[in-house]
Amino acid sequence: MQIRPAEAGDHAAIGRLLRGAFPTDAEARLVDSLRAADADSLELVAEDHDAVIGMVLFSPVEAVGAGKSSAIGLGLAPLAVVETRQGRGIGSALVDSALEFLAALDPPFFAVLGEPDYYARFGFEPASGFDYRWDADVENQAGDAFRLLVRDTNRLPKGPGIIRYHRAFSGF
């Protein structure tokens, strides 16, 4: 298995992967929208014997803190691995590779909405601990599933604040 940047020739396979990994085609449509908006900051695939078996995508997110100060970070969404290969560390390898690569860009934070125990292994903590919430989650239904990995607390505006995903997320 190798992990590499996604290429245009991978898009159809990524679409099939996402349609198979999630109950609806929303994630596949989201990825298409992010690409169309040139908001796919990093898209990696895991490939085995010329077949795409996993993918991860990061796109820009904005943190707006108290006093309307803001900072741009990166949001992880989606992450998917073909069902027959799940539980073998492929998703973790994708996230680790992406975070390592993105460290050179020096974002102050990363955001994710996902399984708390899974993302805790990468250092993601509940956003509420930083006095942040996801702007689309007005009633805080996501709870601890909305998480931040803060790399530079001095560049994350002080809360209370909200995290806004790219406009391509609207409607999904």
PyMOL commands that set and color helices and strands:
alter all, ss='L'
color gray80, all
select helices_A, chain A and resi 8-21+26-36+66-68+83-85+90-103+116-120+127-130+143-145+167-169
alter helices_A, ss='H'
color red, helices_A
select strands_A, chain A and resi 2-5+42-48+51-64+70-81+109-113+125-126+132-134+146-150+161-165
alter strands_A, ss='S'
color yellow, strands_A
deselect
rebuild
show_as cartoon
